[in-house]
Amino acid sequence: MILIYTHKITPRVRYIFKHIFTRTLLIPVEFTSKVEEFVAHNGPKLTYTKTPLGKEFFVKSNDLLFEQGVNDIDIVIQNWDKVPCFFKTGPKSSIPFDIFAASFYLISRYEEYIPHVKDKHERYTAEKSLAYKYGFLEKPVVDIWSYKLLDALKEKFPDYQYKNRSFEFISTIDIDNAFAYKYKSLVRSVGGFLNDLVHFRLINVWNRFAVTFGIKKDPFDTFDEILKVKKEKNITTIFFFLIGNYTTFDTNVSASKTKYRLLIKEMLDYAKVGLHPSYFTMSNPELLKKEKIRLEHIVNMPIKRSRQHYLRFTLPETYQNLIDLEIEEDYSMGYASNVGFRASTCTPFYFYDLDFEIQTPLKVFPFALMDTTLNDYMKLTPKQSLGRIRDLKNEVKAVHGTFITLFHNESLSDYDRWKGWKRLYDSMIKISMV
């Protein structure tokens, strides 16, 4: 255990120190604001304030963790042994940057509360972020800083017994369209057929006909292959099912279809299942609640994990709505347009609500990459994508973090624009297991 002294123990201080020490470095901490208690402590200890009390491990504090609300902050990025960092300390500090305040700024998504221009889907964009502007979006700098802190602690307290956490890999699959052609309504099927015919997409016409009359398997029905890989490699796999009503942005099979409901139940027998709230749930708590109840009626158990469709969420409102519905885990933390680490960490963390200045029970699982990002936004080939995936995985592995990927069942179909991506998924699994 390490005793932390600070002049004021705020919710922000408790939150970020516990994230870095307890969840990242596996070091238990306790807090005190009493000098005499700190001085009397014989074990490892650290002061987090403006001036050191003696010759203890000292980190000069920035004001951020002692403030409330959101303010304009002047941030100057500098390098710490070639790693970007900010909130520089002084010569007396045991480390050159206040990584606690810097980590809180990034993990709380402080910058997303500041007024900004959103994209066409009303999302906060990567280009607005500090990580993108200063070139560290593809590095989990919060974890890197934490391990640099650990090196300094080991030098100061060599006799303390330190533990090591293990690298984890989680494959997540979003089900936006369970089937390409099967189980669609008559209106949608006829409309799709005519649309393909008008645009001379003759291959699609044939495939639609062949699938509808049982000559071929539906190309998006890749669930057996996903489960086979999961079983062979023993990987954690989570399916997020879209079950909202049909809209321009929500085009899945109707949740009233028996075959779709059976598919969801079957996946639950072999893997974890979560809700994929539809496009308009971002700011519509009633719609979100309706869809959660709908999925719970299908699986006959409480739904505790979620990922927003189109990654549409706004802070803190969407997360507050999830918390109200007793969702415990969210997997939306990432960008559609760029791979990397939106919260600059590859360690799951609890959402800190800057509106109410509290740590919430919602645990956020940040993902590192998405298939549509690589294919549609970055225009990479499967071979080029594998190189980027390997780089991201190596970054996570270096800090013993959690590597989370986002693919869709349709991207594993090798159909149309997804030719070659099934092989990429298999290759990604292989490199993620070594």
N, C-alpha and C positions, 0 to 999 in steps of 0.2 A: 504493500500500500504506500502511496505517495500522498503526503499532506500538502494541500495547496493553501497558501495564505494570500488573501486579497483584502483590500480595505473595505470592499462591499461585495457581498455574495448575491449577485443578481441572477435571475432566471437564464439570462444569456450566458453568463459565466458557467453556471452548472451544466447547461446544455452542451456547449462546445467542448468543455474540458472532459466531460464524460464521453462524448463522441470520440475525441482523439485518444484519450487514455484508455477508457474501458472497452470501447467497441473496436478501435483500430489497433491499439498496442497491447490490449489485454492486461492493462495495469489498473487495479482498483485505486480510486482516489477518495479522499475526504477533504472537506473544506473547513477553514476557520478564518475568522476576522479578528481573533484575539492574539495579540503579539506574544503574550506570555505562554499561551498554549502552543504556539508555533515554535518558540524558542525551546520549550521543554521537550519537544518531540525528538526522539533519538534516531528515527528512521529517515529514509529519503524524504526530502521536502523541497518545495518550490514556492517562490514568491512571485505574485503577479500584481504588480502595482507600479508606482512611478519611480520609487527608489528602493534599493535593496536594504534589508535589515542588517545583514552582515555579509558573510562570504558564501551564502547558500546559493543554490541554482536560482537564477533570477531572470525573469522575462519582463522587460519594461512594457507596461500596458498601454495600448491605444484606448481612446475614450469610447470606442464603439460598443463594447460590452457593458458599459455603464449608462448608456443612453436608452431612450425609449422612442418608438416610432421610427419613421424613415426620414433621413435628412440627406441633403446633397453632400457627398463626400469627395474630397480631392484625393484621388488615388494615383500614386507614382509607382510604376512598375520598374523594379530593378532585379538583378540576377543574384541568386544565392547558389554559388557553385554551378552556374549555367542553368539553374532552375528559376523561372520567373517567380517573383514574390513581391509583396508590398506591405506597407506599414512598418517601415524601418525603425529599429530600436536605437540604442546608443552603445557606446564602448563598454559600459558596465553590464550590459545584458549578456546572458550566457549564449543566446542565439541572436543573429543579426536582424531578425524580423519577428514581429508579433504574429505568429502563425495562428494564434487562437482567434484574434479579431479578423484576420484575413480569411480563415476557414469559415468563420461564422458568416461573413459577408457573402461568400460563394455558396455555401450549403443552404442558407436560409433563402437564397435567391433574392436577396435584398434589391438587386438591380432591377428585378422584374416588377417591383412595386413602384419604381420611379416612372413617371409618365413617359410613354414611348409609342412609336408608330408600329402598328401590327400588320401582319400579312393579310392576304385576302380571306384567310380562314380565321382571322382574329387571334392569331398566335404570336407569342413573343418569338422573335427570330434570332438565330445564332449570330447574325451580323451585328446585333445590338449589344452583344455580351462582351464583357471584359476579356474572357478567354479567347474569343475569336479575334478581337482587335489586336491582342498581344501575342497571338500564336501559340497558346497553350491549351486549346480546346481538346486536343487529342492526348493530353497528359492528365492523369488523375493527381493534380498537384497537391491537393489536400492530403492525400495518402503519402505522397513523396515527402512533403514537409514533415509529416508525422514521423516517418522513419528517419529523417535527418535529426529530428528532436530526439528520437530514441538513441541514435549514435552518441549524441551529446550527453544524454542521461547515463548511458553505460560508462562513459568516460568519467563522469562525476560520481556515479554510484556503482562501481564494478562488482560489488559483492551481492547486489540485489539479483534475485532469480527472475529472469525475464522469460515470458512464454512467446511462442510463435503461432500465429493463426495460419490457416490453410487456404490455399487458392480454391475457389469454387467456380463451377460453370453451370449456368442455367440457360436452357434453350426455351424461348417463349414463342408461341405460334398464335398469330391473330387470325381469326376466322371471319373475314369480311364477306367472303363468298364461299360457302361450303361446297357448292356445286356450280359448274359453269352453265349447265343446261338443264339438269334434272330438277324435278320438283318445283319448277317455277310455275306461276299461274298461266292460264291459257293466253291471256292478253299479253303478258311479258314474252312468252315463248313465240307467239305469232309475230309480235312486234320486232323481236330480235331477229327472227328469220327474214322478215321483209327488209329490215335495215341492212343485214348482211348481203341480201340479194341486190338491193339498190346500189350498194357500194362495191359490188362485184367481189365480195369476200367469199369466193366459192369454196375454199377449204373450210371456212367456218360453217358454211351452209351444210356441207357434207358431214362435218363433225356433229353439228347440232342434230341432224337427221339420224346419224348412226347412234348417238348417245340416247336420243329420245326413244328409239325403237330397239334398244338393247344390243346393238351390234358392237358397240365399243363402250368401254368404261368412261365415266365422266372424267375429263382431264384434271379437274380440281380435287378429285377424290384421292388424296395422297395420304390419308390418315393411317392406313396399314403400314406404309413405308416409314412414316414418322415414328410410329410405335415400335417398328422393328429395330430402327436405329437406337431408339431409347433403351430397348431391352438389351440389345447387344453391347452397347457402350455403358449401360447403367448410368444414364444422365438424368438430371432433374428436368422435366419437361412440363410446361404449363400452357394450356390452351385457353385463349380468351374468345368467347363466343359473342358475336353481334346478334342480338335478338330483337332489335328495335323495329318499329313499323317501317314500311318502305318509304324512302324519300329519294331525292336526287343523289344524296351522298350515302345512303344506307340501302344497299341493293341485295342484301342476303336473302336466302330462302326464308319464307315466313316461319316464325316460331310455332305456328299452329300446325305445320306439316309434321305428321307422325314420324317420317323418316329422319327429319332433322332432329327432332326430340330424342329419338332413339340413338342417333349419332352422339349427341351430347352425353347421354347416359353411358354409352359405351366408352367414350374417352375418359369419363370419370372413373371407370373400373381400372384404368391403367396409368393415369396421369392426374395431375392437378388441373382444376378447371376454375376459370374466373370470368367475370363479366366484362364485356367490351361495350361500354355505354355508347349509344349512338351519337351522331354528329351534333344534335341540338341539345344534348344533356349538359353541355358545358356550363350553362347558366340557367338550367331549368331543373330545379331539384325534384319537382313532382314527376317529371318524365324519367329522371334517374331512378327514383323510388319505384316507379311502375315497372321498369325493366329489371331491376334487381329482384322484385317479387316474382316476376315472370320466370326468371331463371331458377329461382329457389323452388318454385312449384314444379319445374321440370326435373331437378336433381334431388328434390326432397331433403335438402339440407341448407344451412345458412351459407350465403356467399360472402367470403371475406377478402377476396382480392379482385383488382380491377385495373383496366387500362383504357384510357379514353380513345375513341375512334378518331382518326386523323390527328391524334395527339393534341386534341383541342382541350386545353384547360387554362384557366386564368387564376392567378394567386391573389388572395387566399380563397376566393369564393368556391371554386370547384372542389378543393380539398376540404373545405368546411362542410360542403354538402355530403361528401363521401364519409366524413367522420360522423355526421348526424345519422347516417344510415348504417353505422357500425362496420364500415369497410375498414379492414385492418392493414391491408397492403395495397400500394399503388405502384404500377409499373410504367407510368407515362413519362417519366423524367428523361427526356432526350429530345433531340431536334429531328424534324422531318428532312431538312435540307442538308444537314451535315452529320457525319459520324463524330464520335467523341463523347465527352463527359460534360453534360449540361450543368451539373452542380459541382464539377471539378473533383468528383470523388467516385471511386468504384466500390465504396462500402455502403451498404444499405443504412439509411439514417432516418430518424424520426422527424417529421415535418414540424418546424418551428413556426408558429403563427405570429407574425409581426404585428398583426392587428390587436391581438390580445396578450402578446408577450408571454406565451406559454409553449412548452413542448407538448405536442399533441400525441395521441396514441397511434396516429397513422404512420406506418413505416413505409418509406419511399425506397424503391429498388431501381436505381438508375441503370438504364441499358446503354451499351456502348455503340451499337450499330443497328441499322435496319436495312432489309433487303431493298426496299423501294428507294431508300436514300442512295445506295450504291448504284442502282440501275437507272432510276428515273431522274434523280437530281444531279448526281455526280457523273452520270453517263459512263460508268466503268464496265468493262467486260468482267465475266466471272473470274478470269485469271488475274486481272488487275485488282479485283475486289479481294481475292484471297490474300494478296500482299498487304492490303490495308488492314484486313482482319487479323493477320498474323502480327502486325505491328501493334495493334490495339490490345490483343491478347497478351503480348509480351510486356506491355506497360502494366497491365493488371497483375500478371504473374510476378513481376518484380516487386510488387508491394503486397503480395499474398491476398489480393482482393477478390471480388466477385465479378466474374465476366458474364454479362447478360446480353444475349443476342435476340433480335426480333425478326422473325421470318413469317411468311404467310403460307398457308397450305397451297395456294395457287402458284407461288413462286417455286415450289418443288415439283411442278407438273411437267416441266420441260416443254410447255405449250406456248406457242406464240412468242411474246416478248420475253418469256422466261426460259428459253432454250439454254441449257448448260448450267442452270442454277441449282438443279437437284444435285449434280456432281459437286458444285461449290459447297452446298450444305453438308454433304458427306465429308468433304475435305476439311471444312471448318470444325466439324465434330472431332475429327482425328487430331488436328493440331491443338484443339482445346483440351484434349485428354492427356497431353504429354507436358 
